[in-house]
Amino acid sequence: MDGTDPLSQLADIHLPEPVGFWPPAPGWWILLIILCALIYFVSKRLIASWRLRRSCSFAIRELDKCLNHYQEAVKSLPADQTDAAKLDFVNELNAVLRRVALKHFPQEPLASLSGPDWIAFLRSHGNASLLDDKLASTLSQGRFAKQWEVDDQGLYRMAHQWISSLYLAKIAAKTKSTDPITPVSKHA
């Protein structure tokens, strides 16, 4: 026998090239597509929610302007001459409520609503639990009266609650589309 090792005559094992980063396996492509779709839908909902919150804060700022304008007018006028300021406050607040209602319910004929029809609309859409009979008569007939006793804080709180309930119901509907309908969110 020959004294040489027959295995020494064999060539070394050739290792395959290391696995590269590109192109990724099909599973990574599927994961990337799912992740992109998820990011798209979540960002779309977040942007819609942000826009609704921004619109709500704008409407609330308009209410605040109405109240501040009224309070400044009452401070600068004598007590017996505040009737015009009260009527202006009721009209400005009513205008804010109408603009919000027109934005939320563009299909309904809101511009022609007045008096009891307007109050019925407010009570049937949104949270109008603070809208008692005195505030209702102020809103429905206030702009036609020569004098009116106005509960400015009560009217402001009612309008704030009504506007907030409309926007919050829409925000809740956008973020939780599978939740059961609550009394406030059915109007969104």
Secondary structure, DSSP 8 states (H G I E B T S, - for coil): --SS-GGGGS----------SSS--HHHHHHHHHHHHHHHHHHHHHHHHHHHHHHHHHHHHHHHHHHHHHHHHHHHS-GGG-HHHHHHHHHHHHHHHHHHHHHH-TTS--TT--THHHHHHHHHSS--TT--HHHHHHHHHGGG-SS----HHHHHHHHHHHHHHHHHHHHHHHH-TTS---TTGGG-
